[in-house]
Amino acid sequence: MSDGVEGNEERRRTGDAAGPEPQGVPEPRPGEPEPAAQPEPASLVKAGTAGRTEARAGAKTDEPATGEADDAAPDASGTPADAPPDSTDTPDGPEAPDEAGDGLRYERLPDAPPPILDGVRARPPAPPGLATLVAAAVTALLSGLLLGDGLAVNALILALPLAAGAWFAARQAGRRPRRSSLCWGAGGLALLAVPVWSDAEWPTLLAVLAAAGLGALALHGCRKWSGVLLAPLGPVLAVRRALVWGWRGARERTAGGEKDLGPLLRSVLVAVVLLVVFGGLFAAADRAFADLLGSLVPDVDGGSGVPWRLFLAVLGLAAALAVAHTAAAPTRWDGLGPGPGRPRGRVEWALPLVLLDLLFAAFVAVQAAVLLRGEDVVRASNGLTYSEYAREGFWQLLFATVLTLAVISVAVRVAPRSGPRDLLLVRAVLGTLGLLTLVVVASAVRRMDLYMGEYGLTRLRLSVVAMELWLGVVVLLILAAGVFGARLLPRAVLASAAVAVLAFGLASPDKLIAESNLDAHRDGRTLDLRYLAGLSADAVPALDRLDEPLRSCALRSIAVPDAPWYATSLSQARAHDILTARPVRNHPCRDLLTDDISPSVR
């Protein structure tokens, strides 16, 4: 027994003497204190698992070179390969139980995750070419000259070099536009016809925002819900990178060489000098030519002076470079979309939706009994007039429609999908809910129609009715997607929204409001002249049919500015012609604008 113990001790001493020196730790010199023990920088795991562990963590290793790492790699027992078998030394570091239960290991903490957009953002594009830079410069120039006086045809003019710059940048980057992208771009340009046609600010703003959304979708070419909803963020997030990108392109083009921008800039400068000199001479020689030149050249005096126009030019340049950069290197927003949810069991999924269908069916039955049988039933049941009953529930039904769409979207993600029976169940339950939702939409529209018939049409009432009708179209699209597939549903919903905005703007809502209220006044209802006087120039042709003094009191407050041609809509031009032919008279209007006009007053 003692011989065995002595042999073991001898082997331990021999193994310790033959063991290799630790890697990376210098030997202390005589007289110097021994250095403190350094913690291991990386995790110690079983042989063959280190690569997989680090690959999962996505971390960069600070270990020695390949040959040194192999010499010090641990064996299957978790002990360094060159250490003696009975060695009791263990490295410093946190201990965790091994998955196989055969030793101890170290684990490297994972590094911070990469930014969320790194996986969907394209590589930086090459510096912009000459055509892209020229298009951006033209956009900046037109922004400074044309955007200081309002929106009309100048918005459409400005969109042309903006689209041209995106086209040139995409071609330079090797991107070929899809047919869907061309359709979205054409739709955005069509929406800019609303400010050309209408003077009302609210449909104009809606159309410009919708045009920007379609343009962003054309740049990215997205197809999923995440792309459709997040695409407008692309040019906004690309502004800083686009300015640096444009600066690099300008430096390359001004540094000499084959594509030097210097000759073009000198040529443009000479052309501007010649036009200014000879244009000034001809304007001084002929008054008619001076008037023509004055109507074409923007006025930089007054409130829209040089500082304001310089700011608009810089804003236009930044927007043009951001759009071109997005066209060259778009963010793939479709990659951020959530995957399908965990499917639920049939009973768990269907039970709440079936109960919701029954609730909708009960409500629809009550609505049919009340709205179809007339005002006597309403008055007998709750003491309200027909119009009060209609107004009371419209907003609740509008919110119920929006909430139903949210319920359907969540139900589709977690629907059971293990076989044909599940597909049939989903179509039956959600199809029934969609059809009943259409009845709710029809009930809400009918309620508002009754209310508007009693109290007249306003901007708010017209807008919410249009919104409710569009939600009905969305429900129809969802029902169609349940039959034909949902691949085109996001783009179909966006296209329906764009068509609705375009139709709403070209219909001239203020003109419809004025005509509806005047027709109701002729049928014996009172007239709110003060509200009609606050409409835009779109309502001037309808209000021009009123007799005096109502006509002058209604038209006096409607502003028709004497704007340049590029900032004058067709409605403003028509209103200007009407008011020029029949000027507004100076009548006392205080009593007429504070009280409702009785039907006897025309």
C-alpha positions as CSV (number, residue, x, y, z in Angstrom):
1,M,0.0,0.0,0.0
2,S,2.8,2.5,0.9
3,D,4.6,1.6,-2.4
4,G,1.5,2.5,-4.4
5,V,1.1,5.8,-2.6
6,E,4.8,6.7,-3.1
7,G,4.5,5.7,-6.8
8,N,1.5,8.0,-7.2
9,E,3.3,10.9,-5.5
10,E,6.3,10.3,-7.8
11,R,4.1,10.4,-10.8
12,R,2.5,13.6,-9.7
13,R,5.9,15.2,-9.2
14,T,7.1,14.0,-12.6
15,G,3.9,15.2,-14.3
16,D,4.2,18.6,-12.7
17,A,7.7,19.0,-13.9
18,A,6.9,17.9,-17.4
19,G,3.8,20.0,-17.8
20,P,4.0,23.0,-20.2
21,E,4.2,26.6,-19.1
22,P,0.9,28.5,-19.1
23,Q,0.4,30.4,-22.3
24,G,0.6,34.2,-22.3
25,V,2.0,34.4,-18.6
26,P,5.6,35.7,-18.4
27,E,8.0,34.0,-16.0
28,P,8.9,36.3,-13.0
29,R,12.4,37.5,-12.8
30,P,14.5,36.8,-9.6
31,G,13.6,39.2,-6.9
32,E,10.3,40.3,-8.4
33,P,6.9,39.3,-6.9
34,E,4.9,36.8,-8.8
35,P,2.2,38.4,-11.0
36,A,-1.4,38.0,-9.8
37,A,-3.5,35.3,-11.5
38,Q,-5.4,36.5,-14.5
39,P,-8.9,35.2,-15.1
40,E,-9.6,33.3,-18.2
41,P,-10.9,35.6,-21.0
42,A,-12.9,32.9,-22.7
43,S,-15.2,30.1,-21.7
44,L,-13.8,26.6,-21.2
45,V,-16.1,24.0,-22.7
46,K,-15.7,20.4,-23.7
47,A,-13.5,19.7,-26.8
48,G,-15.5,20.1,-30.0
49,T,-18.1,22.3,-28.4
50,A,-16.2,25.6,-28.2
51,G,-16.7,26.4,-31.8
52,R,-20.5,25.7,-31.7
53,T,-20.9,27.7,-28.5
54,E,-19.1,30.7,-29.9
55,A,-21.0,30.4,-33.1
56,R,-24.3,30.5,-31.3
57,A,-23.2,33.5,-29.3
58,G,-21.8,35.3,-32.3
59,A,-18.9,36.5,-30.3
60,K,-15.3,37.2,-31.4
61,T,-12.7,35.1,-29.5
62,D,-9.5,36.5,-28.0
63,E,-7.9,33.0,-27.7
64,P,-4.3,32.2,-28.9
65,A,-3.5,31.1,-32.4
66,T,-4.8,27.7,-33.7
67,G,-1.7,25.7,-32.8
68,E,-1.5,27.0,-29.3
69,A,-5.2,26.5,-28.7
70,D,-5.0,22.9,-29.8
71,D,-2.1,22.2,-27.3
72,A,-4.1,23.6,-24.4
73,A,-7.5,22.2,-25.4
74,P,-9.3,20.2,-22.7
75,D,-10.1,16.5,-23.3
76,A,-13.5,14.9,-22.8
77,S,-13.2,15.0,-19.0
78,G,-12.8,18.7,-18.9
79,T,-9.1,18.5,-17.9
80,P,-6.4,20.2,-20.0
81,A,-4.9,17.6,-22.4
82,D,-1.3,18.2,-21.3
83,A,-2.0,18.1,-17.6
84,P,-1.3,15.0,-15.6
85,P,-4.3,12.7,-15.1
86,D,-4.4,13.1,-11.3
87,S,-3.9,16.9,-11.3
88,T,-6.1,18.8,-8.9
89,D,-5.5,22.2,-10.4
90,T,-8.5,23.8,-12.0
91,P,-8.6,27.1,-13.8
92,D,-10.2,30.1,-12.2
93,G,-13.7,31.1,-13.5
94,P,-17.4,30.5,-13.0
95,E,-18.5,26.9,-12.9
96,A,-21.6,25.5,-14.6
97,P,-22.7,21.8,-14.7
98,D,-21.9,20.1,-18.0
99,E,-24.9,19.1,-20.1
100,A,-23.7,15.5,-20.2
101,G,-23.0,15.4,-16.4
102,D,-19.3,14.5,-16.9
103,G,-17.4,17.6,-15.7
104,L,-17.3,21.3,-15.4
105,R,-17.1,24.0,-18.1
106,Y,-16.8,27.8,-18.6
107,E,-19.3,29.7,-20.7
108,R,-18.6,33.0,-22.5
109,L,-21.2,35.7,-22.0
110,P,-22.8,36.6,-25.3
111,D,-22.0,40.0,-26.8
112,A,-24.6,42.7,-27.2
113,P,-27.0,41.9,-30.1
114,P,-26.5,43.8,-33.3
115,P,-28.8,46.8,-34.1
116,I,-32.2,45.7,-35.4
117,L,-31.7,47.2,-38.8
118,D,-28.4,45.6,-39.5
119,G,-30.1,42.5,-40.9
120,V,-32.3,44.4,-43.3
121,R,-30.2,47.4,-44.3
122,A,-28.4,47.2,-47.7
123,R,-24.7,47.8,-48.2
124,P,-23.7,51.5,-48.7
125,P,-24.0,52.4,-52.4
126,A,-21.3,53.8,-54.6
127,P,-21.1,57.6,-54.7
128,P,-23.9,59.1,-56.8
129,G,-23.3,59.7,-60.5
130,L,-23.6,63.0,-62.4
131,A,-27.2,62.5,-63.4
132,T,-28.3,61.9,-59.8
133,L,-26.4,65.0,-58.6
134,V,-28.0,67.1,-61.3
135,A,-31.5,65.9,-60.4
136,A,-30.9,66.7,-56.8
137,A,-29.6,70.2,-57.6
138,V,-32.7,70.8,-59.8
139,T,-34.9,69.6,-57.0
140,A,-33.2,72.0,-54.6
141,L,-33.5,74.9,-57.0
142,L,-37.2,74.3,-57.7
143,S,-37.9,73.9,-54.0
144,G,-36.5,77.3,-53.2
145,L,-38.3,79.0,-56.1
146,L,-41.7,77.3,-56.2
147,L,-42.6,76.1,-52.7
148,G,-42.7,79.5,-50.9
149,D,-46.2,80.5,-52.0
150,G,-48.4,77.4,-51.4
151,L,-49.1,74.0,-53.0
152,A,-50.7,73.5,-56.4
153,V,-49.1,72.4,-59.6
154,N,-45.7,73.1,-58.1
155,A,-45.9,69.9,-56.1
156,L,-46.3,67.9,-59.3
157,I,-43.4,69.8,-60.9
158,L,-41.2,69.2,-58.0
159,A,-41.9,65.5,-58.0
160,L,-40.6,65.0,-61.5
161,P,-36.8,65.7,-60.8
162,L,-37.3,63.9,-57.5
163,A,-38.4,60.7,-59.3
164,A,-35.7,61.2,-61.9
165,G,-33.0,61.2,-59.3
166,A,-34.3,58.0,-57.8
167,W,-34.4,56.4,-61.2
168,F,-30.8,57.3,-62.0
169,A,-29.5,56.2,-58.6
170,A,-31.3,52.9,-58.8
171,R,-30.0,52.2,-62.3
172,Q,-26.4,53.1,-61.2
173,A,-26.8,50.6,-58.3
174,G,-27.9,47.9,-60.7
175,R,-31.5,47.8,-59.5
176,R,-34.3,47.3,-62.1
177,P,-37.7,48.6,-61.0
178,R,-40.5,46.1,-60.7
179,R,-43.8,46.8,-62.4
180,S,-45.4,47.1,-58.9
181,S,-42.9,49.9,-58.1
182,L,-43.7,51.7,-61.3
183,C,-47.4,51.5,-60.4
184,W,-46.9,52.8,-56.9
185,G,-44.8,55.7,-58.4
186,A,-47.5,56.5,-60.9
187,G,-50.1,56.4,-58.2
188,G,-48.1,58.9,-56.1
189,L,-47.9,61.3,-59.0
190,A,-51.7,60.9,-59.6
191,L,-52.4,61.9,-56.0
192,L,-50.5,65.1,-56.5
193,A,-53.3,66.1,-58.9
194,V,-55.4,66.8,-55.8
195,P,-53.6,70.1,-54.9
196,V,-53.7,71.0,-58.6
197,W,-57.5,70.6,-58.5
198,S,-58.7,71.6,-55.0
199,D,-58.1,74.5,-52.8
200,A,-59.2,72.8,-49.5
201,E,-56.2,72.2,-47.2
202,W,-57.4,69.0,-45.5
203,P,-57.8,66.8,-48.6
204,T,-54.7,68.4,-50.1
205,L,-52.6,67.4,-47.0
206,L,-54.1,63.9,-47.0
207,A,-53.2,63.5,-50.7
208,V,-49.6,64.7,-50.2
209,L,-49.1,62.3,-47.3
210,A,-50.6,59.4,-49.3
211,A,-48.3,60.3,-52.3
212,A,-45.3,60.3,-50.0
213,G,-46.3,56.8,-48.7
214,L,-46.8,55.4,-52.2
215,G,-43.4,56.9,-53.3
216,A,-41.7,55.2,-50.3
217,L,-43.3,51.9,-51.2
218,A,-42.1,52.3,-54.8
219,L,-38.5,52.9,-53.6
220,H,-38.5,49.8,-51.3
221,G,-40.7,47.4,-53.3
222,C,-42.2,45.9,-50.1
223,R,-44.9,43.4,-50.2
224,K,-45.7,42.4,-46.6
225,W,-47.5,44.3,-43.8
226,S,-44.2,45.3,-42.1
227,G,-42.9,46.8,-45.3
228,V,-46.1,48.6,-46.2
229,L,-46.3,50.2,-42.8
230,L,-42.5,51.0,-42.3
231,A,-41.5,52.0,-45.8
232,P,-42.2,55.7,-45.2
233,L,-39.5,55.7,-42.5
234,G,-36.8,54.7,-45.1
235,P,-36.1,58.1,-46.6
236,V,-36.4,59.8,-43.2
237,L,-33.8,57.5,-41.6
238,A,-31.5,57.8,-44.6
239,V,-31.1,61.6,-44.6
240,R,-27.8,61.7,-42.6
241,R,-26.2,59.0,-44.7
242,A,-27.6,60.5,-47.9
243,L,-26.0,63.9,-47.2
244,V,-22.6,62.2,-46.7
245,W,-23.2,60.1,-49.8
246,G,-24.0,63.2,-51.9
247,W,-21.0,65.1,-50.6
248,R,-18.7,62.2,-51.6
249,G,-20.2,62.1,-55.0
250,A,-19.8,65.9,-55.5
251,R,-16.1,65.7,-54.3
252,E,-15.4,63.0,-56.9
253,R,-17.1,65.0,-59.7
254,T,-15.2,68.2,-58.8
255,A,-11.8,66.6,-58.4
256,G,-11.1,66.5,-62.2
257,G,-11.2,63.6,-64.5
258,E,-13.5,62.2,-67.1
259,K,-16.7,63.0,-65.2
260,D,-15.7,66.3,-63.8
261,L,-18.7,68.5,-62.7
262,G,-16.7,71.7,-63.1
263,P,-17.5,72.4,-66.8
264,L,-21.2,71.9,-66.2
265,L,-21.3,74.3,-63.2
266,R,-19.4,76.9,-65.2
267,S,-21.8,76.5,-68.1
268,V,-24.8,76.9,-65.8
269,L,-23.3,80.0,-64.2
270,V,-22.7,81.6,-67.6
271,A,-26.2,80.8,-68.7
272,V,-27.7,82.3,-65.6
273,V,-25.7,85.5,-66.1
274,L,-26.8,85.8,-69.7
275,L,-30.5,85.3,-68.9
276,V,-30.4,87.8,-66.1
277,V,-28.7,90.5,-68.1
278,F,-30.7,90.2,-71.3
279,G,-34.0,89.4,-69.5
280,G,-33.6,92.6,-67.5
281,L,-32.9,94.6,-70.7
282,F,-35.9,93.2,-72.5
283,A,-38.2,93.8,-69.5
284,A,-37.1,97.4,-69.3
285,A,-37.7,97.8,-73.0
286,D,-41.3,96.4,-73.1
287,R,-44.0,96.5,-70.4
288,A,-45.9,93.5,-71.7
289,F,-42.7,91.3,-71.7
290,A,-42.0,92.6,-68.1
291,D,-45.5,91.5,-67.0
292,L,-45.0,88.1,-68.6
293,L,-41.6,87.7,-67.0
294,G,-43.0,88.9,-63.6
295,S,-45.7,86.2,-63.7
296,L,-43.2,83.4,-64.5
297,V,-40.3,84.4,-62.1
298,P,-41.0,83.8,-58.4
299,D,-41.1,86.9,-56.2
300,V,-38.5,86.6,-53.3
301,D,-39.7,89.7,-51.5
302,G,-41.9,90.0,-48.4
303,G,-42.7,87.1,-46.1
304,S,-41.3,84.5,-48.5
305,G,-37.9,86.2,-48.8
306,V,-34.5,84.9,-49.4
307,P,-33.8,83.2,-46.0
308,W,-37.1,81.2,-46.3
309,R,-36.4,80.1,-49.8
310,L,-32.8,79.1,-49.0
311,F,-34.2,76.9,-46.2
312,L,-36.7,75.4,-48.7
313,A,-33.8,74.8,-51.1
314,V,-31.7,73.0,-48.5
315,L,-34.8,70.9,-47.5
316,G,-35.4,70.0,-51.1
317,L,-31.7,69.0,-51.6
318,A,-31.8,66.8,-48.5
319,A,-35.1,65.2,-49.6
320,A,-33.8,64.5,-53.1
321,L,-30.5,62.9,-51.8
322,A,-32.5,60.8,-49.3
323,V,-34.9,59.5,-51.9
324,A,-32.0,58.7,-54.3
325,H,-30.0,57.0,-51.6
326,T,-33.1,54.9,-50.7
327,A,-33.6,54.0,-54.3
328,A,-29.9,52.8,-54.5
329,A,-29.8,50.9,-51.2
330,P,-33.3,50.4,-49.8
331,T,-34.0,48.9,-46.4
332,R,-35.7,45.5,-46.6
333,W,-38.5,46.2,-44.2
334,D,-40.2,43.0,-45.1
335,G,-37.5,41.2,-43.1
336,L,-38.8,42.7,-39.9
337,G,-42.2,41.2,-40.1
338,P,-43.3,38.8,-37.4
339,G,-43.6,35.2,-38.3
340,P,-46.8,33.2,-37.9
341,G,-48.1,32.8,-34.4
342,R,-48.4,29.6,-32.5
343,P,-51.5,27.8,-33.8
344,R,-54.2,27.2,-31.2
345,G,-56.5,24.2,-30.8
346,R,-59.8,24.3,-32.5
347,V,-61.9,24.8,-29.4
348,E,-59.6,27.3,-27.9
349,W,-59.5,29.3,-31.1
350,A,-63.1,29.0,-32.3
351,L,-65.1,29.4,-29.0
352,P,-64.6,33.1,-28.5
353,L,-65.1,33.9,-32.2
354,V,-68.3,31.9,-32.4
355,L,-69.7,33.7,-29.4
356,L,-68.6,37.0,-31.1
357,D,-70.5,36.0,-34.2
358,L,-73.6,35.3,-32.2
359,L,-73.4,38.8,-30.6
360,F,-73.0,40.4,-34.0
361,A,-76.0,38.5,-35.3
362,A,-78.1,39.6,-32.4
363,F,-77.1,43.2,-33.0
364,V,-77.8,43.0,-36.7
365,A,-81.3,41.6,-36.0
366,V,-82.1,44.5,-33.7
367,Q,-80.7,47.0,-36.3
368,A,-82.9,45.6,-39.0
369,A,-86.0,45.9,-36.8
370,V,-85.3,49.5,-35.8
371,L,-83.9,51.1,-38.9
372,L,-86.3,49.4,-41.3
373,R,-89.5,50.0,-39.4
374,G,-88.9,53.7,-39.0
375,E,-89.1,56.6,-36.6
376,D,-92.2,55.4,-34.7
377,V,-90.3,52.4,-33.3
378,V,-87.3,54.5,-32.3
379,R,-89.5,57.1,-30.5
380,A,-91.6,54.4,-28.8
381,S,-88.6,52.4,-27.6
382,N,-86.2,55.0,-26.2
383,G,-87.9,58.4,-26.7
384,L,-85.3,59.7,-29.2
385,T,-85.9,61.3,-32.6
386,Y,-84.6,59.4,-35.6
387,S,-81.7,61.8,-36.1
388,E,-80.7,61.7,-32.4
389,Y,-80.8,57.9,-32.5
390,A,-78.6,57.8,-35.6
391,R,-76.1,60.2,-34.1
392,E,-76.0,58.4,-30.8
393,G,-74.5,55.1,-32.1
394,F,-72.4,56.0,-35.1
395,W,-69.1,56.5,-33.3
396,Q,-69.5,53.2,-31.4
397,L,-70.2,51.4,-34.6
398,L,-67.1,53.0,-36.2
399,F,-64.9,51.9,-33.4
400,A,-66.5,48.4,-33.4
401,T,-65.6,48.1,-37.1
402,V,-61.9,49.0,-36.5
403,L,-61.8,46.7,-33.5
404,T,-63.2,43.9,-35.5
405,L,-60.4,44.2,-38.1
406,A,-57.9,44.0,-35.3
407,V,-59.6,40.8,-34.0
408,I,-59.5,39.2,-37.4
409,S,-55.8,40.0,-37.9
410,V,-54.9,38.4,-34.6
411,A,-57.2,35.4,-35.2
412,V,-55.6,34.7,-38.5
413,R,-52.1,34.6,-37.0
414,V,-53.1,32.0,-34.3
415,A,-55.6,30.0,-36.3
416,P,-55.3,26.2,-36.4
417,R,-53.8,25.0,-39.6
418,S,-53.1,21.3,-39.3
419,G,-55.4,20.2,-42.2
420,P,-58.3,20.9,-44.5
421,R,-60.8,20.8,-41.7
422,D,-59.0,23.6,-39.9
423,L,-59.0,25.7,-43.1
424,L,-62.7,25.1,-43.5
425,L,-63.3,26.1,-39.8
426,V,-61.3,29.3,-40.1
427,R,-63.1,30.3,-43.3
428,A,-66.5,29.6,-41.8
429,V,-66.0,31.5,-38.6
430,L,-64.1,34.5,-39.9
431,G,-66.2,34.7,-43.0
432,T,-69.3,34.9,-40.9
433,L,-67.7,37.6,-38.8
434,G,-66.7,39.5,-41.9
435,L,-70.2,39.4,-43.4
436,L,-71.8,40.6,-40.1
437,T,-69.2,43.4,-40.0
438,L,-70.4,44.5,-43.4
439,V,-73.9,44.8,-42.0
440,V,-72.5,46.9,-39.1
441,V,-70.8,49.2,-41.6
442,A,-74.0,49.6,-43.5
443,S,-75.8,50.4,-40.3
444,A,-73.3,53.0,-39.3
445,V,-73.5,54.7,-42.7
446,R,-77.2,54.6,-42.6
447,R,-77.3,56.3,-39.2
448,M,-75.0,59.1,-40.4
449,D,-77.1,59.5,-43.6
450,L,-80.2,60.0,-41.5
451,Y,-78.4,62.5,-39.2
452,M,-77.0,64.5,-42.2
453,G,-80.4,64.6,-43.8
454,E,-81.7,66.3,-40.7
455,Y,-78.8,68.6,-39.8
456,G,-76.8,69.0,-43.0
457,L,-73.4,68.0,-44.2
458,T,-70.1,69.1,-42.6
459,R,-66.5,68.3,-43.1
460,L,-66.4,66.0,-40.1
461,R,-69.5,64.1,-41.0
462,L,-68.4,63.7,-44.6
463,S,-64.9,62.5,-43.5
464,V,-66.2,59.8,-41.1
465,V,-68.7,58.5,-43.6
466,A,-65.9,58.2,-46.2
467,M,-63.7,56.5,-43.5
468,E,-66.5,54.0,-42.7
469,L,-67.0,53.2,-46.4
470,W,-63.3,52.5,-46.8
471,L,-63.4,50.2,-43.8
472,G,-66.2,48.3,-45.5
473,V,-63.9,47.9,-48.6
474,V,-61.1,46.6,-46.3
475,V,-63.5,44.0,-44.9
476,L,-64.4,42.9,-48.5
477,L,-60.7,42.6,-49.3
478,I,-60.2,40.4,-46.2
479,L,-63.1,38.2,-47.2
480,A,-61.6,37.9,-50.7
481,A,-58.2,37.0,-49.2
482,G,-59.8,34.2,-47.3
483,V,-60.9,32.7,-50.6
484,F,-58.1,33.5,-52.9
485,G,-55.1,33.9,-50.5
486,A,-53.6,36.7,-48.5
487,R,-50.4,37.3,-50.5
488,L,-51.7,40.5,-52.1
489,L,-53.8,41.7,-49.2
490,P,-51.3,44.4,-47.8
491,R,-50.9,46.0,-51.2
492,A,-54.6,45.7,-52.0
493,V,-55.5,47.6,-48.8
494,L,-52.9,50.3,-49.5
495,A,-54.2,50.6,-53.1
496,S,-57.8,51.0,-51.9
497,A,-56.7,53.7,-49.5
498,A,-54.9,55.6,-52.2
499,V,-57.9,55.4,-54.5
500,A,-60.2,56.6,-51.7
501,V,-57.9,59.6,-51.0
502,L,-57.7,60.5,-54.7
503,A,-61.5,60.2,-55.2
504,F,-62.1,62.2,-52.0
505,G,-59.9,65.0,-53.1
506,L,-61.1,65.2,-56.6
507,A,-64.7,65.3,-55.4
508,S,-64.1,68.7,-53.9
509,P,-65.6,68.0,-50.4
510,D,-66.2,71.7,-49.7
511,K,-68.2,72.1,-52.8
512,L,-70.3,69.0,-51.9
513,I,-70.9,70.5,-48.5
514,A,-72.1,73.8,-49.8
515,E,-74.4,72.3,-52.4
516,S,-75.9,69.9,-49.9
517,N,-76.7,72.6,-47.4
518,L,-78.1,74.9,-50.1
519,D,-80.4,72.1,-51.4
520,A,-81.6,71.4,-47.8
521,H,-82.2,75.1,-47.4
522,R,-84.4,75.2,-50.5
523,D,-86.3,72.2,-49.1
524,G,-87.3,74.1,-45.9
525,R,-84.3,73.6,-43.5
526,T,-82.3,76.4,-41.9
527,L,-79.0,77.5,-43.3
528,D,-75.8,77.9,-41.2
529,L,-74.2,80.7,-43.2
530,R,-71.4,81.2,-40.8
531,Y,-70.2,77.6,-41.3
532,L,-70.4,78.0,-45.1
533,A,-68.4,81.2,-45.0
534,G,-65.5,79.3,-43.5
535,L,-65.1,76.9,-46.5
536,S,-62.4,77.1,-49.1
537,A,-62.5,78.4,-52.7
538,D,-64.0,75.1,-53.8
539,A,-67.4,76.2,-52.5
540,V,-67.5,79.5,-54.4
541,P,-69.4,78.2,-57.5
542,A,-72.1,76.8,-55.2
543,L,-72.4,79.9,-52.9
544,D,-72.4,82.2,-55.9
545,R,-76.0,81.0,-56.5
546,L,-77.3,82.6,-53.3
547,D,-79.2,85.9,-53.5
548,E,-78.0,89.1,-52.0
549,P,-77.1,89.8,-49.2
550,L,-76.5,86.1,-48.4
551,R,-74.1,85.7,-51.3
552,S,-71.8,88.6,-50.4
553,C,-71.9,87.6,-46.7
554,A,-70.9,84.0,-47.5
555,L,-68.2,84.9,-50.0
556,R,-66.6,87.8,-48.1
557,S,-64.7,85.5,-45.8
558,I,-63.4,83.1,-48.4
559,A,-59.9,84.0,-49.3
560,V,-58.8,83.8,-52.9
561,P,-55.1,84.9,-52.8
562,D,-53.5,86.4,-55.9
563,A,-50.8,83.7,-56.0
564,P,-48.4,82.9,-58.9
565,W,-49.5,80.5,-61.5
566,Y,-47.6,77.6,-60.0
567,A,-49.3,78.1,-56.6
568,T,-52.8,78.6,-57.9
569,S,-55.2,75.6,-58.1
570,L,-58.0,75.3,-60.6
571,S,-60.5,75.9,-57.9
572,Q,-58.8,79.2,-57.0
573,A,-58.7,80.2,-60.6
574,R,-62.5,79.5,-61.0
575,A,-63.2,81.4,-57.8
576,H,-61.1,84.3,-58.9
577,D,-63.0,84.6,-62.2
578,I,-66.4,84.4,-60.4
579,L,-65.5,87.1,-57.9
580,T,-64.0,89.3,-60.6
581,A,-67.1,89.1,-62.7
582,R,-69.4,89.7,-59.7
583,P,-67.6,91.4,-56.9
584,V,-68.7,91.1,-53.3
585,R,-71.0,93.9,-52.1
586,N,-70.6,95.7,-48.8
587,H,-73.7,94.5,-46.9
588,P,-74.0,94.3,-43.1
589,C,-73.6,90.7,-42.3
590,R,-73.3,90.4,-38.5
591,D,-76.8,89.2,-37.9
592,L,-76.7,86.9,-40.9
593,L,-73.5,85.2,-39.7
594,T,-74.6,84.7,-36.1
595,D,-78.1,83.3,-36.6
596,D,-79.3,80.4,-38.7
597,I,-81.1,81.6,-41.8
598,S,-84.7,80.5,-42.0
599,P,-86.0,78.9,-45.2
600,S,-88.0,82.0,-46.2
601,V,-84.7,83.9,-46.8
602,R,-83.1,83.0,-50.1
